Amino acid sequence: MKYAVLFIVILFCASPLSSQSITDLISEADNFSTVTFENQKALDKLLQAEKMDQKNFNVLWRLSRSYVDIGEHLPNKTDAEKEKQLEYYQKAFDYADKAVKAKPDSANGYIRRAIANGRVALFKGVWSAIDFVKQVKADCEKALSIDPNNATAYYIFGRTHAKLCEKSKMIRWPLGLGWANMDESLKYYDKAVALRPAFILYRLDAARAYNEEDNITKAKEFLVSISALPKQDEDDDQYKREAKELLEKISK
């Protein structure tokens, strides 16, 4: 009887401890991902958490984020390196897809899936990965229907429009991509910047888009503001250099 009672006490205490452990692992992973930019350590923490709960939404979408964060910084010179990079992007998609299924009423899963699909599309070449591009659009629209003030969704949508507009509408229309236009791209970029004004990449890509549309005044406005912004992303130092170079170029 004594052992039975002890077993019940241990069983009763196990659940909250496990739940707290997952919370701790997520917190540590977030710190590695967004503060110290140690992406592999973030991934390791999240893989530990996944072993405890394979359907945990907050673990799944973060796993997708980590695979993208690592994948985009992998070397991609040789065929073997390219295959490894694509493998990370595909894993990012798989986890994002699981996140969507785990919690279909949250924008985060759709956003992460859009990002993963976008990475695969860019890797394969947008014009040979049309279905991926269409899914990016669908996921952005779904994310915004759930969270109309999601800066990331607006940014992804703006970038998708801009990328597709590198080809003429005449070429895009038969492929089912005639919906893309630069007016929409600029609108979405502006919205992303308004919602997250201190995020450097949003301002940099908005400036690039305005520059392509020959709105030099607006492009300069975004570029000038970047130098004073705090670092929020591991690539922000590079983005600041690119912003400075573009500003110098269009100021001549």
C-alpha positions in Angstrom: 0.0 0.0 0.0 2.9 2.4 0.9 4.5 1.9 -2.5 1.2 2.3 -4.3 0.7 5.7 -2.6 4.2 6.7 -3.5 3.7 5.8 -7.1 0.5 7.9 -7.3 2.3 10.9 -5.8 5.1 10.6 -8.3 2.6 10.2 -11.2 0.6 13.2 -10.0 3.7 15.4 -9.8 5.2 14.3 -13.2 2.8 16.2 -15.4 3.4 19.7 -14.1 7.1 19.2 -13.9 7.2 18.0 -17.5 5.0 21.0 -18.6 7.3 23.4 -16.8 10.4 21.7 -18.4 8.9 22.4 -21.8 8.3 26.0 -20.9 11.9 26.3 -19.7 13.3 24.7 -22.9 11.2 27.1 -25.0 12.4 30.1 -23.0 16.0 29.0 -23.4 15.5 28.4 -27.2 14.0 31.9 -27.6 17.0 33.4 -25.9 19.4 31.5 -28.2 17.3 32.4 -31.3 16.6 36.1 -30.7 19.2 37.4 -28.3 22.5 35.5 -28.6 21.7 34.2 -32.2 23.0 30.7 -31.4 20.7 28.9 -33.7 22.0 25.3 -33.2 21.6 25.6 -29.5 18.1 26.8 -30.0 17.4 23.9 -32.2 18.8 21.4 -29.7 16.6 22.8 -26.9 13.5 22.6 -29.1 14.3 19.0 -30.1 14.5 18.1 -26.5 11.1 19.7 -25.9 9.6 17.9 -28.9 10.6 14.5 -27.3 8.3 15.5 -24.4 5.4 16.6 -26.5 5.4 16.0 -30.3 2.2 18.0 -30.8 3.1 21.1 -28.9 2.3 24.1 -31.1 4.8 26.4 -29.5 7.6 23.9 -30.0 6.6 23.1 -33.6 6.6 26.6 -35.0 9.8 27.4 -33.3 11.4 24.3 -34.7 10.5 25.6 -38.1 12.0 28.9 -37.3 15.3 27.3 -36.2 15.6 25.2 -39.3 15.2 28.3 -41.4 17.7 30.3 -39.3 20.3 27.6 -39.6 19.6 26.8 -43.2 19.9 30.3 -44.5 23.4 30.5 -43.1 24.7 27.2 -44.4 27.3 27.2 -47.1 25.8 26.4 -50.5 28.7 26.3 -53.0 28.8 22.5 -53.7 26.0 20.2 -54.7 26.3 18.4 -51.3 26.0 21.7 -49.5 23.0 22.8 -51.5 21.3 19.5 -50.7 22.0 20.0 -47.0 20.5 23.5 -47.2 17.4 22.3 -49.0 17.0 19.6 -46.4 16.8 22.2 -43.6 14.2 24.2 -45.5 12.1 21.1 -46.1 12.3 20.3 -42.4 11.2 23.8 -41.7 8.2 23.3 -43.9 7.4 19.9 -42.2 7.4 21.5 -38.8 5.4 24.5 -39.9 2.8 22.2 -41.5 2.6 20.3 -38.2 2.1 23.6 -36.4 -0.8 24.5 -38.7 -2.4 21.2 -38.0 -1.8 21.5 -34.3 -3.4 24.9 -34.0 -5.2 26.0 -37.3 -6.6 29.1 -35.6 -3.1 30.7 -35.0 -1.4 32.9 -37.5 2.1 31.7 -36.5 1.9 28.3 -38.2 0.8 29.8 -41.5 3.5 32.5 -41.3 6.2 29.9 -40.6 4.9 27.7 -43.5 5.0 30.7 -45.8 8.6 31.5 -44.8 9.6 27.9 -45.4 7.9 27.6 -48.7 9.4 31.0 -49.7 12.9 29.6 -48.9 12.3 26.5 -50.9 11.0 28.6 -53.8 14.0 30.9 -53.8 16.3 27.8 -53.6 14.7 26.1 -56.5 14.1 29.3 -58.5 10.7 31.0 -58.2 9.8 30.2 -61.8 10.3 26.5 -61.3 8.5 26.4 -58.0 5.2 28.1 -58.8 3.1 25.9 -56.5 5.3 27.0 -53.6 4.8 30.6 -54.4 1.0 30.2 -54.6 1.1 28.5 -51.2 3.0 31.4 -49.8 0.2 33.7 -51.0 -2.5 31.5 -49.5 -0.7 31.2 -46.2 -0.1 35.0 -45.9 -3.8 35.7 -46.7 -4.8 33.1 -44.0 -2.4 34.5 -41.4 -3.8 38.1 -42.0 -7.4 36.9 -41.8 -6.5 35.6 -38.3 -4.2 38.4 -37.3 -4.7 41.6 -39.4 -1.8 43.3 -37.6 0.9 40.8 -38.2 4.0 42.6 -39.5 5.7 39.4 -40.7 2.8 38.4 -42.9 2.7 41.8 -44.5 6.4 41.7 -45.1 6.4 38.3 -46.7 3.5 39.3 -48.9 5.3 42.5 -49.9 8.4 40.6 -50.8 6.5 38.0 -52.8 4.8 40.6 -54.9 8.2 42.4 -55.5 10.0 39.1 -56.5 7.3 38.1 -58.9 7.2 41.6 -60.5 10.8 41.0 -61.7 9.0 39.3 -64.6 6.4 41.1 -66.7 2.7 40.4 -66.1 2.4 39.0 -69.6 4.8 36.2 -68.6 3.2 35.7 -65.2 -0.4 35.7 -66.2 -0.5 32.2 -67.9 1.2 30.8 -64.8 -1.5 32.0 -62.5 0.8 34.7 -61.0 -0.8 37.8 -62.6 -2.0 39.0 -59.2 1.4 40.3 -58.2 2.0 44.1 -58.6 4.3 46.6 -57.2 1.6 48.9 -55.8 0.5 46.0 -53.5 4.2 45.3 -52.7 4.8 48.8 -51.5 1.5 48.9 -49.6 2.5 45.7 -47.7 6.0 46.9 -47.0 4.7 50.1 -45.6 2.3 48.3 -43.4 5.0 46.0 -42.1 7.3 48.9 -41.3 4.4 50.8 -39.6 3.7 47.7 -37.4 7.4 47.0 -36.6 9.3 50.3 -37.3 12.6 49.2 -35.7 13.1 46.1 -37.7 15.9 46.8 -40.2 15.1 44.2 -42.9 11.6 45.6 -43.5 12.9 49.1 -44.1 15.8 47.9 -46.3 13.5 45.8 -48.6 11.0 48.6 -48.7 13.7 51.0 -49.7 14.8 48.6 -52.5 11.3 48.4 -53.8 10.8 52.1 -53.8 14.1 52.6 -55.5 13.0 50.1 -58.3 9.9 52.2 -58.7 12.1 55.4 -59.0 10.7 56.9 -55.8 14.1 57.9 -54.6 12.8 60.3 -51.9 10.9 57.5 -50.2 13.8 55.0 -50.6 16.2 57.5 -49.0 13.8 58.1 -46.1 13.9 54.4 -45.2 17.6 54.0 -45.7 18.6 57.1 -43.7 16.7 55.8 -40.7 18.3 52.4 -40.6 21.7 53.4 -39.2 20.2 54.4 -35.8 18.1 51.3 -35.4 19.1 48.7 -32.7 20.2 45.2 -33.7 17.3 42.7 -33.5 18.4 40.1 -36.1 21.7 38.3 -36.4 22.1 39.7 -40.0 21.4 43.3 -39.0 25.1 44.4 -39.3 25.1 43.2 -42.9 21.8 44.8 -43.6 23.1 48.1 -42.3 26.1 47.9 -44.6 23.8 47.1 -47.5 21.6 50.1 -46.6 24.6 52.4 -46.5 25.9 51.2 -49.8 22.4 51.6 -51.5 22.0 55.1 -50.0 25.4 56.2 -51.3 24.6 54.7 -54.7 21.2 56.5 -55.2 22.5 59.7 -53.7 25.0 60.2 -56.5 
